[in-house]
Amino acid sequence: MGFIFRIIGGFILLLAIMGSYLAFWGTKDLRLEVAINNPQPEKARILLQQMADAHGAANWDSLETYSVEFEDLFFEPMGTQSNPFPEDTMQFLLTFIPNSFDGRMQFLSGEQTGMVWGMQSWKTYFNSPSKGFKFKKNDNIKFWLPTYQYLIEFPKRIQKADALAYSGEATINGKLCDGILASWHTTAPQIDKDQYVLWIDKTTKRIVKLEFTIREAFNFINGVAHYNDYKNYDGIYLPSSMPVESNIQHDGFIHEMRINNFSKNPISRKELRPNNALKVLGDAK
């Protein structure tokens, strides 16, 4: 599922201009020396499961749907220049079916207040107060909805990674952490599979920092998401703040995502699958 965790968002459009002369950087490899020479996949798998337990990942299985009051703040230069939304600070109500890519985003701020972006079985749609409901292809919807959803459900979904390596220890934001590299088929860099490095607090077993590649954009890009201020939502632990930086911007954050609230089973799955003719794809792309 490495295609989905593209947190640094729409700035890839800007990178298209730079791509012709940056390609020589080659395929980004997030493996540290310990992950190459002494990968210890069994230890990595144990730590990955401990991380899932510490985030309450098993509690996702009891949910039919969920909603998140979500905010995204875009910063200059890369964030604001590539922001697909009308304002640089946006509030949404995100509603999803867990372990799928069926869901919707209702705008709660700005000139598009009341507008709904939705996706069912990778078919995108709009629901506008003025123009009503319509299925229509839209790359922004197809990009942002699954990105946000995969991030929110990440501790659960990353358990499907089948190539793991221990990445050693590091102190992150004053916390001693274990590192785990996760990918699919092999931990070595691949053109079509992302690598993730999870830095997990040795005490709480929760994610402190997440490094990731973005192969679907350019093979030389990597990003870093910081997980701050966890909150317990009836057994599911979510970070309240997730600022994101990248190797294509030397200083500062590109954007900061915030989870302001979380609700279990607010609506039925049927409401998030408005077209009965579409096959349910679940976790498939």
ZISULKA-V860637 format. One record per residue. N is the residue number from 1. RES is the residue in one small letter. SS is DSSP state (hx for helix, st for strand, lp for the rest). PHI is phi in whole degrees, 0 to 359 (999 if undefined). Layout:
<<N RES SS PHI> <N RES SS PHI>>
This chain:
<<1 m lp 999> <2 g lp 295> <3 f lp 289> <4 i lp 262> <5 f lp 275> <6 r lp 257> <7 i lp 296> <8 i lp 282> <9 g hx 64> <10 g hx 292> <11 f hx 296> <12 i hx 299> <13 l hx 296> <14 l hx 292> <15 l hx 291> <16 a hx 302> <17 i hx 292> <18 m hx 274> <19 g hx 302> <20 s hx 297> <21 y hx 254> <22 l hx 265> <23 a hx 301> <24 f hx 295> <25 w hx 300> <26 g lp 81> <27 t lp 284> <28 k lp 296> <29 d lp 239> <30 l lp 271> <31 r lp 290> <32 l lp 275> <33 e hx 302> <34 v hx 295> <35 a hx 290> <36 i hx 275> <37 n hx 270> <38 n lp 215> <39 p lp 294> <40 q lp 47> <41 p hx 300> <42 e hx 294> <43 k hx 297> <44 a hx 297> <45 r hx 295> <46 i hx 297> <47 l hx 296> <48 l hx 296> <49 q hx 289> <50 q hx 298> <51 m hx 298> <52 a hx 300> <53 d hx 298> <54 a hx 292> <55 h lp 266> <56 g lp 70> <57 a hx 299> <58 a hx 297> <59 n hx 289> <60 w hx 296> <61 d hx 295> <62 s hx 271> <63 l lp 265> <64 e lp 276> <65 t lp 213> <66 y st 205> <67 s st 234> <68 v st 229> <69 e st 279> <70 f st 233> <71 e st 226> <72 d st 228> <73 l st 245> <74 f st 254> <75 f lp 244> <76 e lp 287> <77 p lp 269> <78 m hx 292> <79 g hx 294> <80 t hx 293> <81 q hx 288> <82 s hx 247> <83 n lp 298> <84 p lp 277> <85 f lp 263> <86 p lp 295> <87 e lp 237> <88 d lp 280> <89 t st 236> <90 m st 232> <91 q st 244> <92 f st 225> <93 l st 248> <94 l st 264> <95 t st 227> <96 f st 224> <97 i lp 262> <98 p lp 302> <99 n lp 58> <100 s lp 217> <101 f lp 233> <102 d lp 254> <103 g st 180> <104 r st 208> <105 m st 232> <106 q st 257> <107 f st 284> <108 l lp 250> <109 s lp 214> <110 g lp 79> <111 e lp 291> <112 q lp 260> <113 t lp 308> <114 g lp 96> <115 m lp 292> <116 v st 238> <117 w st 258> <118 g st 219> <119 m st 213> <120 q st 225> <121 s lp 51> <122 w lp 65> <123 k st 256> <124 t st 264> <125 y st 211> <126 f st 242> <127 n st 223> <128 s st 252> <129 p lp 303> <130 s lp 264> <131 k lp 249> <132 g st 80> <133 f st 266> <134 k st 201> <135 f st 285> <136 k lp 204> <137 k lp 295> <138 n lp 209> <139 d hx 291> <140 n hx 295> <141 i hx 297> <142 k hx 295> <143 f hx 275> <144 w hx 282> <145 l hx 300> <146 p hx 292> <147 t hx 297> <148 y hx 298> <149 q hx 295> <150 y hx 296> <151 l hx 298> <152 i hx 297> <153 e lp 266> <154 f hx 307> <155 p hx 303> <156 k hx 280> <157 r hx 289> <158 i hx 290> <159 q hx 297> <160 k hx 281> <161 a lp 299> <162 d lp 247> <163 a st 233> <164 l st 231> <165 a st 210> <166 y st 283> <167 s st 248> <168 g st 87> <169 e st 244> <170 a st 202> <171 t st 263> <172 i st 243> <173 n lp 52> <174 g lp 80> <175 k st 245> <176 l st 286> <177 c st 233> <178 d st 263> <179 g st 253> <180 i st 230> <181 l st 264> <182 a st 232> <183 s st 204> <184 w lp 231> <185 h lp 76> <186 t lp 205> <187 t lp 278> <188 a lp 293> <189 p lp 298> <190 q lp 230> <191 i lp 293> <192 d lp 247> <193 k lp 228> <194 d lp 278> <195 q lp 251> <196 y st 231> <197 v st 240> <198 l st 264> <199 w st 258> <200 i st 248> <201 d st 303> <202 k lp 298> <203 t lp 273> <204 t lp 272> <205 k lp 68> <206 r lp 260> <207 i st 294> <208 v st 258> <209 k st 212> <210 l st 232> <211 e st 260> <212 f st 206> <213 t st 265> <214 i lp 223> <215 r lp 300> <216 e lp 291> <217 a lp 270> <218 f lp 217> <219 n lp 284> <220 f lp 259> <221 i lp 271> <222 n st 221> <223 g st 232> <224 v st 222> <225 a st 247> <226 h st 262> <227 y lp 255> <228 n st 238> <229 d st 56> <230 y st 295> <231 k st 229> <232 n st 267> <233 y st 255> <234 d lp 52> <235 g lp 101> <236 i st 251> <237 y st 262> <238 l st 231> <239 p st 287> <240 s st 275> <241 s st 221> <242 m st 223> <243 p st 288> <244 v st 236> <245 e st 235> <246 s st 208> <247 n lp 287> <248 i lp 267> <249 q st 226> <250 h lp 293> <251 d lp 233> <252 g lp 84> <253 f lp 267> <254 i lp 276> <255 h st 203> <256 e st 226> <257 m st 265> <258 r st 228> <259 i st 258> <260 n st 264> <261 n st 193> <262 f st 217> <263 s st 230> <264 k st 266> <265 n lp 50> <266 p lp 286> <267 i lp 218> <268 s lp 275> <269 r hx 297> <270 k hx 303> <271 e hx 292> <272 l hx 265> <273 r lp 231> <274 p lp 291> <275 n lp 258> <276 n lp 293> <277 a lp 279> <278 l lp 279> <279 k lp 291> <280 v lp 286> <281 l lp 263> <282 g lp 64> <283 d lp 272> <284 a lp 278> <285 k lp 280>>
